[in-house]
Amino acid sequence: MSKISIAGFTVSRDLDCVPRPVVALSATSVTKDWENAQHRHRKAQLIYSARGILNCEIEDGVWIVPPQCAIWIPGDLPHSARGAGETECYCLFVEPDASPDLPKTCCTISVTPLLRELLLKVAGVPELYALGGREDRLIATLLDELVAAPVEHLHLPMPRDLRLRRLAQMMLDDPTDKTSKADWATRVGMSERSMSRLLLQELGMSFGRWRRQLHVILALQLLTKGQSVQAVALDLGYENASGFVTMFRKAVGKPPARYLSDRANGAELTPVSAIILPDETLP
């Protein structure tokens, strides 16, 4: 096969054909601003971000992967991925039947300290490790920890309806836009009631909740790149940092500085809760 790039790695072999439950790739250097066009592979994929922030997009949504998190991508799922800024990644390719309890859908996973150490250790395992041996048992333990790892709600669902897709793209292009829900509906050629009903039907959430989820995801992207809390608050349309910090703390359980500090230090984090903020927390 010709050389392809996967999560910043250049791969010149078909990893789907390697006859082992798990194949690991380790980052040998820090890669800056890489991007993979939409592709798929038979094996499921886990991409762990040791440094930097990753984004993965499928038809139904966008996932963000901050440092010390990983993205799980089921096998045969078309997806694109990119790294923003300097990233350092570790990548696993996992046979679909390696464990019956592995996630069945795309998700962002919080990497516990034990899972992180197992990932780093497995990255040094030979591709054709001995089945039934020490390395095989190590990988079995990693799969057990992966199954038990908490899922983070760092997912922005994307609607299928073309009018709602247009709405989503406009909001992504300008997250500071304070247009009301009624005016947004008019802009995409719908009544407010119809737009609300279709959003609930397709995404399972209200317009306000979807927009808050968007703000949390965009905030993490900007904060991880080094922007200040004040700058991020203004970029997202908040009048001051206080309102933004309140929204962020209620969404992820702690203020931005503490959240990023815990990520950098590899602290074990409580899974991000579903966002249930009242509408007045929006800018």
C-alpha positions, 0 to 999 in steps of 0.5 A, spaced: 500 500 500 502 507 499 504 511 505 498 514 508 498 519 514 494 517 521 493 522 526 500 525 524 503 518 523 506 516 516 504 509 515 506 504 510 503 498 511 495 496 512 494 495 520 488 492 518 491 486 516 496 485 522 494 479 526 493 481 533 488 484 537 491 491 538 496 494 534 500 500 537 503 506 534 507 511 539 509 518 537 516 519 536 516 527 535 511 532 536 507 534 530 504 541 528 497 542 525 496 535 522 490 533 518 487 527 515 481 527 510 475 523 511 477 515 511 476 509 514 479 502 517 476 496 519 479 496 526 477 501 531 482 506 533 483 510 539 487 516 539 490 519 546 493 526 546 499 526 551 500 534 548 495 538 544 488 538 542 485 533 537 478 534 533 475 528 530 469 529 525 463 524 523 457 525 519 453 526 526 458 530 530 464 533 532 468 531 538 474 534 541 480 531 545 484 535 550 490 533 553 490 527 557 483 524 553 482 520 548 478 519 542 475 512 540 473 511 533 469 504 532 471 500 526 468 502 519 466 509 521 468 514 516 471 520 519 476 525 519 481 528 524 486 534 525 491 536 531 491 543 532 498 546 534 503 542 537 500 535 538 503 528 541 499 522 540 499 515 541 494 511 537 491 504 538 488 499 532 483 494 536 480 488 533 472 489 533 472 483 537 477 484 542 473 485 548 465 485 547 464 491 552 468 496 548 464 502 546 460 501 540 459 509 538 464 514 537 466 518 544 471 522 548 474 518 553 477 521 560 484 517 560 486 515 568 493 515 570 493 507 570 490 507 563 495 512 561 501 508 563 498 502 560 498 506 553 505 508 554 507 501 555 503 498 550 506 503 545 513 499 546 510 492 545 512 489 538 507 489 533 507 481 532 507 480 540 507 473 542 499 471 544 498 468 551 505 471 553 506 477 558 505 482 553 498 479 551 496 479 558 498 487 558 494 488 552 488 485 556 489 489 562 489 495 557 482 493 554 479 492 561 481 499 563 479 502 556 472 499 557 472 502 565 474 509 563 469 514 564 466 518 557 467 525 557 461 529 554 465 533 549 461 532 543 457 537 539 452 533 535 451 535 528 444 535 525 442 532 518 437 536 516 440 541 511 437 547 514 439 545 521 446 544 518 446 551 515 445 553 522 450 549 525 455 552 520 453 559 521 454 558 529 461 555 528 463 560 523 461 566 528 460 563 535 459 571 538 453 572 534 447 573 539 442 572 534 435 570 538 433 563 536 427 566 533 431 570 528 436 564 527 429 560 525 428 566 520 435 566 517 434 558 515 427 559 513 423 555 518 419 557 524 421 557 531 417 552 533 419 547 527 426 549 528 426 547 536 422 541 534 427 538 529 433 540 533 430 535 539 428 530 534 435 530 531 439 532 536 436 530 543 437 537 545 434 544 545 437 550 541 440 553 548 443 547 550 446 545 543 449 552 543 452 552 550 455 545 548 458 549 542 461 554 547 465 549 551 468 546 545 470 552 542 473 554 549 477 548 550 480 549 543 482 556 545 484 555 552 489 549 550 492 554 545 494 558 550 489 564 550 487 567 556 480 566 560 479 574 558 480 573 551 476 567 550 470 570 554 470 576 549 471 571 543 465 567 545 461 574 546 461 574 553 461 581 556 466 579 561 470 573 564 465 572 570 459 570 566 464 565 561 467 562 568 460 561 571 458 557 565 464 553 564 464 551 571 457 549 571 458 545 565 465 541 566 465 541 574 471 546 575 473 553 572 478 553 566 484 554 569 483 548 574 481 544 569 487 545 564 491 545 570 489 538 572 489 536 565 496 538 564 498 534 571 494 528 569 490 528 575 484 523 575 478 527 573 470 527 574 467 526 567 464 532 564 457 532 566 451 533 561 450 541 560 444 543 563 445 550 564 439 555 564 439 560 558 441 566 562 448 563 562 449 564 555 452 571 552 
